[in-house]
């Protein structure tokens, strides 16, 4: 059944996710969770001991969505589908999060240089009695990067709000020799898989 109100809630502050949803004509309202005092203990983005990257990204995306659904009730907002997502970069079985400073960013990019790593994006959808999730995994191969190139890139603002210290949609596109998977998934929201989830909640496209 199609929704009369086609708008959804997006439980994410990522500008890349907003851009991708607009690209396919999805109307959304941002649902801010960080402003809620309860968010901290409800949705932990810290890794659990022994937690694999796949389990981590799926847990964080799922918990963000579940908590966002609770927030709707607490704020007495109209019930619409809630979309949440999380993206992580992993190499050698370890998660590379968002670098806190240039030193961390340089170390991450030196580790990725000349190698293939994985980008995992998990998307969760909550709506009334519907709770669905899908995870997309892409392989990304970096060219060999000189230290001067890495330092020049890290002198820009681009690496610091992104897992793995790079964004495929920006200057770092110059580093990428090959991808196997989803370009939009690497950006933070796999469009095809997301559309399939939204259709289950009655959101129509073409």
Secondary structure as a PSIPRED ss2 file (coil, helix, strand):
# PSIPRED VFORMAT (PSIPRED V4.0)

   1 X C   1.000  0.000  0.000
   2 X C   1.000  0.000  0.000
   3 X C   1.000  0.000  0.000
   4 X C   1.000  0.000  0.000
   5 X C   1.000  0.000  0.000
   6 X C   1.000  0.000  0.000
   7 X C   1.000  0.000  0.000
   8 X E   0.000  0.000  1.000
   9 X E   0.000  0.000  1.000
  10 X E   0.000  0.000  1.000
  11 X C   1.000  0.000  0.000
  12 X C   1.000  0.000  0.000
  13 X C   1.000  0.000  0.000
  14 X C   1.000  0.000  0.000
  15 X H   0.000  1.000  0.000
  16 X H   0.000  1.000  0.000
  17 X H   0.000  1.000  0.000
  18 X H   0.000  1.000  0.000
  19 X H   0.000  1.000  0.000
  20 X H   0.000  1.000  0.000
  21 X H   0.000  1.000  0.000
  22 X H   0.000  1.000  0.000
  23 X H   0.000  1.000  0.000
  24 X C   1.000  0.000  0.000
  25 X C   1.000  0.000  0.000
  26 X C   1.000  0.000  0.000
  27 X C   1.000  0.000  0.000
  28 X E   0.000  0.000  1.000
  29 X E   0.000  0.000  1.000
  30 X E   0.000  0.000  1.000
  31 X C   1.000  0.000  0.000
  32 X C   1.000  0.000  0.000
  33 X C   1.000  0.000  0.000
  34 X C   1.000  0.000  0.000
  35 X C   1.000  0.000  0.000
  36 X C   1.000  0.000  0.000
  37 X C   1.000  0.000  0.000
  38 X C   1.000  0.000  0.000
  39 X H   0.000  1.000  0.000
  40 X H   0.000  1.000  0.000
  41 X H   0.000  1.000  0.000
  42 X H   0.000  1.000  0.000
  43 X C   1.000  0.000  0.000
  44 X C   1.000  0.000  0.000
  45 X C   1.000  0.000  0.000
  46 X C   1.000  0.000  0.000
  47 X C   1.000  0.000  0.000
  48 X C   1.000  0.000  0.000
  49 X C   1.000  0.000  0.000
  50 X C   1.000  0.000  0.000
  51 X C   1.000  0.000  0.000
  52 X C   1.000  0.000  0.000
  53 X H   0.000  1.000  0.000
  54 X H   0.000  1.000  0.000
  55 X H   0.000  1.000  0.000
  56 X H   0.000  1.000  0.000
  57 X H   0.000  1.000  0.000
  58 X H   0.000  1.000  0.000
  59 X H   0.000  1.000  0.000
  60 X H   0.000  1.000  0.000
  61 X H   0.000  1.000  0.000
  62 X H   0.000  1.000  0.000
  63 X H   0.000  1.000  0.000
  64 X H   0.000  1.000  0.000
  65 X H   0.000  1.000  0.000
  66 X H   0.000  1.000  0.000
  67 X H   0.000  1.000  0.000
  68 X H   0.000  1.000  0.000
  69 X H   0.000  1.000  0.000
  70 X H   0.000  1.000  0.000
  71 X H   0.000  1.000  0.000
  72 X H   0.000  1.000  0.000
  73 X H   0.000  1.000  0.000
  74 X H   0.000  1.000  0.000
  75 X H   0.000  1.000  0.000
  76 X C   1.000  0.000  0.000
  77 X C   1.000  0.000  0.000
  78 X C   1.000  0.000  0.000
  79 X C   1.000  0.000  0.000
  80 X C   1.000  0.000  0.000
  81 X C   1.000  0.000  0.000
  82 X E   0.000  0.000  1.000
  83 X E   0.000  0.000  1.000
  84 X E   0.000  0.000  1.000
  85 X E   0.000  0.000  1.000
  86 X E   0.000  0.000  1.000
  87 X E   0.000  0.000  1.000
  88 X E   0.000  0.000  1.000
  89 X E   0.000  0.000  1.000
  90 X E   0.000  0.000  1.000
  91 X E   0.000  0.000  1.000
  92 X C   1.000  0.000  0.000
  93 X C   1.000  0.000  0.000
  94 X E   0.000  0.000  1.000
  95 X E   0.000  0.000  1.000
  96 X E   0.000  0.000  1.000
  97 X C   1.000  0.000  0.000
  98 X E   0.000  0.000  1.000
  99 X C   1.000  0.000  0.000
 100 X C   1.000  0.000  0.000
 101 X C   1.000  0.000  0.000
 102 X H   0.000  1.000  0.000
 103 X H   0.000  1.000  0.000
 104 X H   0.000  1.000  0.000
 105 X H   0.000  1.000  0.000
 106 X H   0.000  1.000  0.000
 107 X H   0.000  1.000  0.000
 108 X H   0.000  1.000  0.000
 109 X H   0.000  1.000  0.000
 110 X H   0.000  1.000  0.000
 111 X H   0.000  1.000  0.000
 112 X H   0.000  1.000  0.000
 113 X C   1.000  0.000  0.000
 114 X C   1.000  0.000  0.000
 115 X C   1.000  0.000  0.000
 116 X E   0.000  0.000  1.000
 117 X E   0.000  0.000  1.000
 118 X E   0.000  0.000  1.000
 119 X E   0.000  0.000  1.000
 120 X E   0.000  0.000  1.000
 121 X E   0.000  0.000  1.000
 122 X E   0.000  0.000  1.000
 123 X E   0.000  0.000  1.000
 124 X E   0.000  0.000  1.000
 125 X E   0.000  0.000  1.000
 126 X E   0.000  0.000  1.000
 127 X E   0.000  0.000  1.000
 128 X C   1.000  0.000  0.000
 129 X C   1.000  0.000  0.000
 130 X E   0.000  0.000  1.000
 131 X E   0.000  0.000  1.000
 132 X E   0.000  0.000  1.000
 133 X E   0.000  0.000  1.000
 134 X E   0.000  0.000  1.000
 135 X E   0.000  0.000  1.000
 136 X E   0.000  0.000  1.000
 137 X E   0.000  0.000  1.000
 138 X E   0.000  0.000  1.000
 139 X E   0.000  0.000  1.000
 140 X E   0.000  0.000  1.000
 141 X E   0.000  0.000  1.000
 142 X E   0.000  0.000  1.000
 143 X C   1.000  0.000  0.000
 144 X C   1.000  0.000  0.000
 145 X C   1.000  0.000  0.000
 146 X C   1.000  0.000  0.000
 147 X H   0.000  1.000  0.000
 148 X H   0.000  1.000  0.000
 149 X H   0.000  1.000  0.000
 150 X H   0.000  1.000  0.000
 151 X H   0.000  1.000  0.000
 152 X H   0.000  1.000  0.000
 153 X H   0.000  1.000  0.000
 154 X H   0.000  1.000  0.000
 155 X C   1.000  0.000  0.000
 156 X C   1.000  0.000  0.000
 157 X C   1.000  0.000  0.000
 158 X H   0.000  1.000  0.000
 159 X H   0.000  1.000  0.000
 160 X H   0.000  1.000  0.000
 161 X H   0.000  1.000  0.000
 162 X C   1.000  0.000  0.000
 163 X E   0.000  0.000  1.000
 164 X C   1.000  0.000  0.000
 165 X C   1.000  0.000  0.000
 166 X C   1.000  0.000  0.000
 167 X C   1.000  0.000  0.000
 168 X C   1.000  0.000  0.000
 169 X C   1.000  0.000  0.000
 170 X C   1.000  0.000  0.000
 171 X H   0.000  1.000  0.000
 172 X H   0.000  1.000  0.000
 173 X H   0.000  1.000  0.000
 174 X H   0.000  1.000  0.000
 175 X H   0.000  1.000  0.000
 176 X E   0.000  0.000  1.000
 177 X E   0.000  0.000  1.000
 178 X E   0.000  0.000  1.000
 179 X E   0.000  0.000  1.000
 180 X E   0.000  0.000  1.000
 181 X C   1.000  0.000  0.000
 182 X C   1.000  0.000  0.000
 183 X H   0.000  1.000  0.000
 184 X H   0.000  1.000  0.000
 185 X H   0.000  1.000  0.000
 186 X H   0.000  1.000  0.000
 187 X H   0.000  1.000  0.000
 188 X C   1.000  0.000  0.000
 189 X C   1.000  0.000  0.000
 190 X C   1.000  0.000  0.000
 191 X H   0.000  1.000  0.000
 192 X H   0.000  1.000  0.000
 193 X H   0.000  1.000  0.000
 194 X H   0.000  1.000  0.000
 195 X H   0.000  1.000  0.000
 196 X H   0.000  1.000  0.000
 197 X H   0.000  1.000  0.000
 198 X H   0.000  1.000  0.000
 199 X H   0.000  1.000  0.000
 200 X H   0.000  1.000  0.000
 201 X C   1.000  0.000  0.000
 202 X C   1.000  0.000  0.000
 203 X C   1.000  0.000  0.000
 204 X C   1.000  0.000  0.000
 205 X C   1.000  0.000  0.000
 206 X C   1.000  0.000  0.000
